[in-house]
Amino acid sequence: MATITKRGDFQYRAKVRRKGYPEQTKTFERKQDALDWAATIESEMRRGIFTDRSELERTTLSEALERYLDEEVSDKKSHVSLRARIMTWLQHPLSARTLASLKGADFALYRRERLKEVKPTTVRRDLMVIAAVFSSARHDWGWPVDDNLLASTFRTLSPGKWRERRPSAEEEAALLSEAAQYSTEAVPCIVLAIETGMRRGELAKLDWSQVDFSRKVIRLHAGTTKNDDSRSVPLTLKAEETLRAMHRAIGGKVFSELNHPDSLTKMFSRICKRAAIADLRFHDMRHEAASRFAPCMPATTLAKVMGWRSIQMAMRYYNPSEEELVHAIRGAETARKVAA
């Protein structure tokens, strides 16, 4: 049963009580608004479709973000970048709004404004933080957050173009030349990235106990890779020679100085700047490795080597040059003539 109580000149409190449901209370400036709200709540309770949104009405996005930061972020591999994105969100006007008041249109407006400053991929990552908070709220905290609140915003965001940047032979030579002047670990790090396709985090955490020269592999354990899958990385001759030539630090790490992913990024960026190489990133070395391996093995084998769960990833990372495509066609043409 609903009751409406006048609490002042412009305040009407509506209260709805019904057996089997928590008491619902809300204050309005107009009596008719209070009556309409109470009628809606009672109707939903009678039909058994009522959802208690009181938690959403008293919790701001800022409070939800802070709870997610306290309870979830520390366990994430990307906790540093995730924490930075959350801190940025906490400064945004939307963070002061209650969860119940947020609409898809609010995030659509955020997307349009943000796209004036950054690329779609960055906006997508920003919104993925909110999606993660909403997912925890729905599944772990028991809050009835709308599943489709961000759906339309994500659909209108372009996933972005895959990077196809690979170093030329001249750029690779310049990289290694400058790396030799940078530090004793820079050259082996870049060489191993190209020869094995290992990610920067996998290289930074690499321990000598994971290197098996007798089997000619590096064993990456579950929990140390991006997708948490263990895998064996086969060593090319050059990769093996590079590792054998390295000095072994007392701590057991292959890279005692470049022992953090950000250290590798900074090192590579500085070397590129010194070598006057534009728009080349450390992760592009993984593309280079995949593009070298791809013509020589089936896609399934390449996926195992690179640690992909999906064969489709081969299309993203295999970026053959025009010369390599011509060589592949001419090779196929020659093989067909010989077979004939």
C-alpha positions in Angstrom: 0.0 0.0 0.0 1.3 3.5 -0.9 1.2 6.5 1.4 2.1 10.1 0.4 3.4 12.4 3.1 3.8 16.2 2.7 7.2 17.2 4.3 7.3 20.8 3.3 6.1 23.4 0.8 7.7 21.5 -2.1 8.4 18.0 -0.7 6.2 14.9 -1.0 7.5 11.6 0.2 6.0 8.5 -1.3 6.3 5.2 0.6 5.2 1.8 -0.8 4.9 -1.3 1.4 4.0 -4.7 0.1 4.5 -8.1 1.7 7.5 -9.9 0.2 9.2 -6.7 -1.0 11.5 -4.2 0.8 10.0 -0.9 1.6 10.4 1.7 -1.2 10.6 5.4 -0.4 11.3 8.4 -2.6 10.8 12.2 -2.3 9.4 14.4 -5.0 8.7 18.2 -5.5 5.2 17.6 -6.9 2.5 15.4 -5.3 1.4 14.1 -8.7 4.9 12.8 -9.4 4.9 11.0 -6.1 1.5 9.4 -6.9 2.6 8.3 -10.3 5.8 6.8 -9.0 4.0 4.9 -6.2 1.4 3.6 -8.7 4.2 2.3 -11.0 6.0 0.6 -8.1 2.8 -1.1 -6.8 1.9 -2.2 -10.3 5.3 -3.8 -10.8 5.1 -5.6 -7.5 1.6 -7.0 -8.3 2.9 -8.3 -11.6 6.1 -9.8 -10.0 8.4 -7.7 -12.2 9.6 -5.3 -9.6 13.4 -4.7 -9.2 14.7 -2.9 -6.1 16.8 -0.1 -7.5 17.3 1.7 -4.2 21.1 0.8 -4.2 21.4 2.3 -7.6 19.6 5.4 -6.5 21.8 6.1 -3.6 25.2 5.1 -5.1 27.1 7.4 -7.4 29.3 6.2 -10.2 32.3 7.6 -8.3 31.5 5.4 -5.3 31.1 2.3 -7.6 34.5 3.1 -9.2 36.2 3.5 -5.9 34.7 0.1 -4.7 35.9 -1.6 -7.8 39.3 0.0 -7.3 39.5 -1.3 -3.8 38.2 -4.8 -4.4 39.1 -5.7 -7.9 42.0 -3.8 -9.5 44.9 -5.1 -7.5 44.3 -8.6 -8.9 44.4 -7.4 -12.5 47.6 -7.7 -14.6 46.9 -4.3 -16.1 46.3 -2.7 -12.7 48.6 0.3 -13.3 46.9 1.4 -16.5 43.5 0.4 -15.1 44.0 2.5 -11.9 45.0 5.5 -14.1 41.8 5.2 -16.2 39.7 5.0 -13.0 41.4 8.1 -11.6 40.6 9.9 -14.8 36.9 8.8 -14.7 36.7 10.0 -11.1 37.3 13.6 -12.3 34.6 13.4 -15.0 31.2 15.0 -14.2 29.4 11.7 -14.9 31.1 10.2 -11.7 28.9 12.5 -9.6 25.7 11.0 -11.0 23.8 8.2 -9.3 23.9 4.8 -11.1 20.1 5.0 -11.4 20.2 8.3 -13.3 22.8 7.2 -15.9 21.5 6.5 -19.4 23.0 5.2 -22.6 22.7 8.7 -24.0 25.1 9.9 -21.3 27.8 7.6 -22.5 27.0 8.3 -26.1 27.7 12.0 -25.4 30.9 11.0 -23.6 32.0 9.0 -26.7 31.3 11.9 -29.1 33.2 14.4 -26.9 36.1 12.1 -26.2 36.5 11.2 -29.9 37.5 14.9 -30.5 40.6 14.3 -28.4 41.6 10.6 -28.9 41.3 7.6 -31.2 38.4 5.2 -31.0 40.6 2.5 -29.4 41.3 4.8 -26.4 37.6 5.6 -26.0 36.8 1.9 -26.2 39.3 1.2 -23.4 37.8 4.0 -21.3 34.3 2.6 -21.6 35.5 -0.9 -20.9 36.4 0.3 -17.4 32.8 1.3 -16.9 31.6 -2.0 -18.4 33.8 -3.9 -15.9 32.5 -1.9 -13.0 28.9 -2.6 -14.1 29.7 -6.3 -14.5 31.0 -6.5 -10.9 28.0 -4.5 -9.7 25.6 -6.9 -11.4 27.3 -10.3 -10.7 29.2 -9.7 -7.5 27.4 -6.9 -5.6 23.9 -7.9 -6.6 22.9 -4.5 -8.1 20.4 -4.5 -11.0 22.5 -2.6 -13.4 21.1 -2.5 -17.0 23.0 -5.0 -19.2 22.4 -2.9 -22.3 23.5 0.5 -20.9 26.7 0.6 -22.9 25.7 -1.7 -25.8 24.8 0.9 -28.4 27.8 3.1 -27.5 30.2 0.2 -28.1 28.5 -0.8 -31.3 29.1 2.7 -32.8 32.8 2.7 -31.9 35.1 1.5 -34.6 37.5 -1.2 -33.3 40.3 0.7 -35.0 42.7 -0.4 -37.7 45.2 -3.1 -36.9 48.8 -2.0 -36.9 50.8 -3.3 -39.8 54.0 -1.5 -39.0 57.2 -3.6 -39.4 60.8 -2.4 -39.3 62.7 -2.4 -42.6 66.0 -4.0 -42.8 67.7 -0.6 -42.6 65.6 0.3 -39.5 66.4 -3.0 -37.8 70.1 -2.4 -38.3 69.8 1.2 -37.0 67.8 -0.1 -34.0 70.4 -2.6 -33.0 73.3 -0.1 -33.6 71.7 2.4 -31.2 70.7 -0.3 -28.8 74.3 -1.4 -28.5 75.1 2.2 -27.3 72.1 2.2 -24.9 72.8 -0.7 -22.6 74.1 -4.3 -22.6 70.6 -5.7 -22.3 68.9 -3.6 -25.0 70.3 -5.6 -28.0 69.4 -9.0 -26.6 66.0 -7.8 -25.7 65.1 -6.5 -29.1 66.7 -9.6 -30.8 64.7 -12.0 -28.7 61.5 -10.0 -29.3 62.0 -10.4 -33.1 63.2 -14.0 -33.0 60.6 -15.4 -30.5 57.6 -13.0 -30.8 57.4 -12.8 -27.0 55.5 -10.0 -25.4 57.2 -7.3 -23.5 55.8 -8.5 -20.2 57.0 -12.1 -20.9 60.5 -10.8 -21.7 60.7 -8.5 -18.7 59.7 -11.3 -16.3 61.8 -14.0 -17.9 64.0 -16.1 -15.6 66.9 -18.3 -16.5 65.1 -21.3 -15.0 62.6 -21.0 -17.8 65.3 -21.3 -20.5 65.9 -24.9 -21.5 68.9 -25.1 -23.8 68.7 -28.9 -24.1 65.2 -28.7 -25.5 65.8 -25.3 -27.2 62.7 -23.7 -25.7 61.6 -21.1 -23.3 58.8 -22.2 -21.0 56.3 -19.6 -20.1 54.2 -20.6 -17.1 50.5 -20.1 -16.6 49.9 -16.7 -15.0 52.9 -15.1 -16.6 51.4 -14.7 -20.1 48.7 -12.2 -21.2 46.0 -14.9 -21.5 47.3 -16.9 -18.5 48.0 -19.9 -20.7 51.3 -21.7 -20.4 53.3 -22.3 -23.6 56.7 -23.3 -24.9 58.5 -20.8 -27.1 60.9 -22.5 -29.5 64.2 -20.8 -30.0 65.6 -20.0 -33.4 69.4 -20.4 -33.8 69.9 -16.6 -33.4 67.7 -16.6 -30.3 69.7 -19.4 -28.7 73.0 -17.8 -29.6 71.8 -14.5 -28.1 70.8 -16.1 -24.8 74.0 -18.1 -24.5 76.1 -15.0 -25.0 74.3 -13.1 -22.2 75.8 -12.6 -18.8 73.8 -14.3 -16.0 72.8 -12.1 -13.2 72.8 -13.4 -9.6 69.1 -12.8 -9.1 68.2 -15.3 -11.9 66.5 -12.8 -14.1 67.5 -12.8 -17.8 67.0 -9.0 -17.8 68.1 -7.5 -14.5 67.7 -3.9 -15.7 64.8 -4.2 -18.2 62.7 -6.1 -15.7 59.5 -4.2 -16.1 57.3 -3.9 -19.2 57.4 -0.1 -19.0 61.2 -0.2 -18.9 61.2 -2.0 -22.3 58.8 0.6 -23.7 60.9 3.5 -22.5 64.1 1.9 -23.8 62.6 1.2 -27.2 61.1 4.6 -27.5 64.4 6.3 -26.7 66.4 4.1 -29.1 63.9 4.9 -31.9 64.2 8.6 -31.2 68.0 8.4 -31.4 67.8 6.4 -34.6 65.3 8.8 -36.1 62.7 6.0 -36.6 59.1 7.2 -36.5 55.9 5.3 -35.5 57.6 2.1 -34.4 56.7 0.4 -31.1 58.1 -2.5 -29.2 55.0 -4.6 -29.8 55.6 -4.2 -33.5 58.5 -6.7 -33.0 55.9 -9.3 -32.3 54.2 -8.5 -35.6 57.6 -8.8 -37.2 58.2 -12.2 -35.7 54.7 -13.5 -36.7 55.2 -12.2 -40.3 58.5 -14.0 -40.6 57.1 -17.3 -39.2 53.8 -17.3 -41.0 55.0 -18.3 -44.5 56.9 -21.2 -43.0 54.3 -23.0 -40.9 50.6 -23.7 -40.8 48.4 -21.1 -39.0 47.6 -23.6 -36.2 51.3 -24.0 -35.5 51.9 -20.3 -35.6 49.0 -19.8 -33.1 50.8 -22.3 -30.7 54.1 -20.5 -31.1 52.6 -17.0 -30.5 50.3 -18.0 -27.8 47.0 -17.2 -29.5 43.7 -18.9 -28.6 42.2 -18.0 -32.0 43.5 -18.7 -35.5 42.0 -15.3 -36.6 44.8 -13.6 -34.7 47.2 -14.8 -37.4 45.5 -12.4 -39.8 46.1 -9.5 -37.4 49.7 -10.2 -36.9 50.8 -11.5 -40.3 51.7 -8.4 -42.2 53.6 -9.5 -45.3 55.4 -6.8 -47.4 54.7 -6.5 -51.1 58.0 -8.2 -51.9 57.1 -11.1 -49.7 53.7 -11.5 -51.4 55.3 -11.5 -54.8 57.9 -14.0 -53.6 55.0 -16.3 -52.3 53.1 -16.0 -55.7 56.2 -16.7 -57.8 57.1 -19.7 -55.6 53.6 -21.1 -56.0 53.8 -20.5 -59.7 57.1 -22.3 -60.0 55.8 -25.2 -57.9 52.7 -25.5 -60.2 54.8 -25.6 -63.3 57.1 -28.3 -61.9 54.1 -30.4 -60.9 52.7 -30.0 -64.4 
